[in-house]
């Protein structure tokens, strides 16, 4: 019995069919599974800038001081796998020169410990797993994947609500282009965030002794620059203003607890975030575009070539078959 197809033609045909099947799988199956918020995150971002803070020792607000915000994010891996969501424990401390380095974050000027839970694909909040606080919005420590040129609602923990960030166009950070968003909470729209017991004289209260002073918050400017494909924030800037007022008083005579017009990512943090954004973008582009398109093209070419060789082998075998007459 004559062989009708060479091993080479069958190999080319088989490889071509394999690549044709693999190409759409990379787009439809692998890519969605690559575009998920990580659960094993362990990252630190640092903001620095000039500002003012209330010194309890001197009992007055000091101006023109160096301020540092340190944010540490760690993923709760086991809990995330069980919940099917990204569970991140977030420690944020605000320090001045006198509290740095702070061995215990409780010694900082301000310190918060939160647990943020989000859907790994959509970046939307998931209300479970001992989250703290109850967050809303669609943008948090990162933006969603495939960032669009539109407004987004950013969760501001200090305000206890979302802030609308408007799209401002493209902006380069450390030579890498991202999508720029900005928003603010005007002083006239300051938000009451709580109360604190203080000596009445501190906030100009006519009542003697201690009073429950009101804490108010506004923000000069909130800016983010995010990588379009991964949603990773490569630059962040904030301008918090926290004050104390006598119970029921207006903004006149308020005491400044913390204020800065600009506290932003350090150069080192920017460089780290840009590198991570580049790496993530390359990976997503590889599995969603480069490999599917290249593999599909190569698969088609190999399938056509292999098929042609198989058919030609059969034709030659047919013409060489000896007569039985």
TIZATI-36429 format. One record per residue (C-alpha): residue in one letter; x, y, z. Coordinates in steps of 0.5 Angstrom, whole numbers, plus 500, padded with zeros to 3 digits. Each point is the difference from the previous one (the first is absolute). Layout:
N
NODE type  xx  yy  zz
NODE    a   X   Y   Z
...
END
This chain:
325
NODE type  xx  yy  zz
NODE    x 500 500 500
NODE    x 503 507 498
NODE    x 501 505 505
NODE    x 495 506 497
NODE    x 503 506 505
NODE    x 507 501 502
NODE    x 502 501 508
NODE    x 501 508 498
NODE    x 494 501 497
NODE    x 496 497 506
NODE    x 504 504 505
NODE    x 499 506 497
NODE    x 493 499 499
NODE    x 499 498 507
NODE    x 504 506 503
NODE    x 496 505 496
NODE    x 494 497 503
NODE    x 502 500 507
NODE    x 502 508 499
NODE    x 494 501 497
NODE    x 496 498 506
NODE    x 505 503 505
NODE    x 500 507 497
NODE    x 492 501 502
NODE    x 501 496 507
NODE    x 505 505 502
NODE    x 496 506 498
NODE    x 493 497 503
NODE    x 503 496 506
NODE    x 507 502 502
NODE    x 499 507 499
NODE    x 494 501 505
NODE    x 504 496 505
NODE    x 506 504 499
NODE    x 496 507 501
NODE    x 499 499 508
NODE    x 502 504 506
NODE    x 505 496 504
NODE    x 499 497 506
NODE    x 507 499 502
NODE    x 502 507 500
NODE    x 505 503 505
NODE    x 502 507 498
NODE    x 502 507 503
NODE    x 498 507 497
NODE    x 503 506 503
NODE    x 497 507 499
NODE    x 504 506 502
NODE    x 499 508 501
NODE    x 500 506 504
NODE    x 494 502 504
NODE    x 497 502 507
NODE    x 498 496 506
NODE    x 498 501 507
NODE    x 505 499 505
NODE    x 497 497 507
NODE    x 507 502 504
NODE    x 500 507 498
NODE    x 492 500 499
NODE    x 501 504 493
NODE    x 500 499 493
NODE    x 507 499 497
NODE    x 500 502 493
NODE    x 505 499 494
NODE    x 502 493 503
NODE    x 502 494 496
NODE    x 495 495 500
NODE    x 500 492 498
NODE    x 494 496 498
NODE    x 502 492 500
NODE    x 495 495 498
NODE    x 501 493 500
NODE    x 496 495 497
NODE    x 500 492 501
NODE    x 495 495 497
NODE    x 497 495 505
NODE    x 501 494 495
NODE    x 497 494 503
NODE    x 494 504 502
NODE    x 500 503 493
NODE    x 500 493 497
NODE    x 494 498 504
NODE    x 496 506 499
NODE    x 501 501 492
NODE    x 502 507 501
NODE    x 506 504 501
NODE    x 501 502 508
NODE    x 505 505 501
NODE    x 502 503 507
NODE    x 502 507 500
NODE    x 504 504 505
NODE    x 501 507 499
NODE    x 504 505 504
NODE    x 501 507 500
NODE    x 507 502 503
NODE    x 504 507 501
NODE    x 508 500 501
NODE    x 499 499 508
NODE    x 496 493 499
NODE    x 504 497 494
NODE    x 503 495 500
NODE    x 494 497 504
NODE    x 501 493 503
NODE    x 493 500 502
NODE    x 495 503 495
NODE    x 495 502 506
NODE    x 506 505 502
NODE    x 498 504 493
NODE    x 497 506 499
NODE    x 494 496 497
NODE    x 499 493 499
NODE    x 495 496 497
NODE    x 499 492 499
NODE    x 495 498 495
NODE    x 498 494 496
NODE    x 497 501 493
NODE    x 497 494 496
NODE    x 499 501 493
NODE    x 498 496 494
NODE    x 506 497 496
NODE    x 497 501 493
NODE    x 496 507 501
NODE    x 503 503 506
NODE    x 494 501 503
NODE    x 499 500 507
NODE    x 498 493 503
NODE    x 496 501 507
NODE    x 503 494 504
NODE    x 506 497 504
NODE    x 500 505 506
NODE    x 501 506 495
NODE    x 502 507 503
NODE    x 497 505 498
NODE    x 494 498 496
NODE    x 502 503 494
NODE    x 497 502 493
NODE    x 502 503 493
NODE    x 504 497 495
NODE    x 507 502 501
NODE    x 504 499 506
NODE    x 508 498 501
NODE    x 500 499 492
NODE    x 495 501 495
NODE    x 496 495 496
NODE    x 504 496 494
NODE    x 499 504 493
NODE    x 499 507 503
NODE    x 495 504 496
NODE    x 501 507 499
NODE    x 494 502 504
NODE    x 498 502 507
NODE    x 501 495 506
NODE    x 498 500 507
NODE    x 506 499 505
NODE    x 499 498 507
NODE    x 503 505 505
NODE    x 500 497 507
NODE    x 501 506 504
NODE    x 494 503 496
NODE    x 496 493 501
NODE    x 497 501 493
NODE    x 502 500 493
NODE    x 503 506 496
NODE    x 499 501 493
NODE    x 507 500 496
NODE    x 499 503 493
NODE    x 504 498 494
NODE    x 506 505 498
NODE    x 503 497 495
NODE    x 507 496 499
NODE    x 506 502 505
NODE    x 507 497 500
NODE    x 503 498 506
NODE    x 507 498 500
NODE    x 500 500 492
NODE    x 494 495 500
NODE    x 493 502 498
NODE    x 494 499 504
NODE    x 493 503 501
NODE    x 499 506 505
NODE    x 494 501 504
NODE    x 499 505 505
NODE    x 495 503 505
NODE    x 499 503 507
NODE    x 496 502 506
NODE    x 499 507 500
NODE    x 501 504 507
NODE    x 493 502 500
NODE    x 497 493 499
NODE    x 504 498 506
NODE    x 498 493 502
NODE    x 499 499 508
NODE    x 503 493 501
NODE    x 499 500 508
NODE    x 501 503 507
NODE    x 506 500 505
NODE    x 500 502 507
NODE    x 505 506 501
NODE    x 500 506 505
NODE    x 495 505 498
NODE    x 505 506 499
NODE    x 504 496 495
NODE    x 494 501 495
NODE    x 498 507 503
NODE    x 494 497 503
NODE    x 497 505 506
NODE    x 498 494 504
NODE    x 505 498 505
NODE    x 504 493 501
NODE    x 499 495 494
NODE    x 496 500 494
NODE    x 499 495 494
NODE    x 503 504 495
NODE    x 498 498 493
NODE    x 505 497 495
NODE    x 499 503 492
NODE    x 504 498 494
NODE    x 501 503 493
NODE    x 505 498 495
NODE    x 504 505 496
NODE    x 501 495 494
NODE    x 500 493 499
NODE    x 504 498 494
NODE    x 501 493 497
NODE    x 504 498 494
NODE    x 498 492 498
NODE    x 503 495 495
NODE    x 495 499 495
NODE    x 500 493 499
NODE    x 501 498 507
NODE    x 497 505 504
NODE    x 506 501 504
NODE    x 501 507 503
NODE    x 507 502 498
NODE    x 499 507 504
NODE    x 496 503 505
NODE    x 499 506 504
NODE    x 496 503 505
NODE    x 499 506 504
NODE    x 496 499 506
NODE    x 497 505 505
NODE    x 498 498 507
NODE    x 497 505 505
NODE    x 496 500 507
NODE    x 495 505 501
NODE    x 496 501 506
NODE    x 493 497 501
NODE    x 495 503 494
NODE    x 505 505 498
NODE    x 502 502 493
NODE    x 507 500 497
NODE    x 502 506 503
NODE    x 505 499 506
NODE    x 501 493 498
NODE    x 506 497 502
NODE    x 505 496 495
NODE    x 501 493 502
NODE    x 504 498 493
NODE    x 500 504 494
NODE    x 504 499 493
NODE    x 499 503 494
NODE    x 504 494 496
NODE    x 503 494 503
NODE    x 502 495 494
NODE    x 503 494 499
NODE    x 508 500 501
NODE    x 504 499 494
NODE    x 502 493 502
NODE    x 493 498 501
NODE    x 498 503 493
NODE    x 506 496 497
NODE    x 498 493 503
NODE    x 492 501 498
NODE    x 502 502 493
NODE    x 505 494 499
NODE    x 494 495 503
NODE    x 495 503 495
NODE    x 505 499 494
NODE    x 501 493 502
NODE    x 492 499 501
NODE    x 499 503 494
NODE    x 505 496 496
NODE    x 497 494 503
NODE    x 493 501 498
NODE    x 502 503 493
NODE    x 503 493 499
NODE    x 494 496 502
NODE    x 495 504 497
NODE    x 503 503 493
NODE    x 507 497 499
NODE    x 499 493 501
NODE    x 493 499 497
NODE    x 502 504 494
NODE    x 506 497 499
NODE    x 498 493 501
NODE    x 494 501 496
NODE    x 504 502 494
NODE    x 505 495 501
NODE    x 495 494 501
NODE    x 496 502 494
NODE    x 506 500 496
NODE    x 503 494 502
NODE    x 493 497 499
NODE    x 499 502 493
NODE    x 507 497 499
NODE    x 499 494 503
NODE    x 494 499 497
NODE    x 503 501 493
NODE    x 505 495 501
NODE    x 495 495 503
NODE    x 496 501 494
NODE    x 506 500 495
NODE    x 502 493 503
NODE    x 494 497 499
NODE    x 499 502 493
NODE    x 507 497 498
NODE    x 499 494 504
NODE    x 493 499 495
NODE    x 504 502 494
NODE    x 505 494 502
NODE    x 496 495 502
NODE    x 501 494 495
NODE    x 495 497 495
NODE    x 496 494 502
NODE    x 498 498 493
END
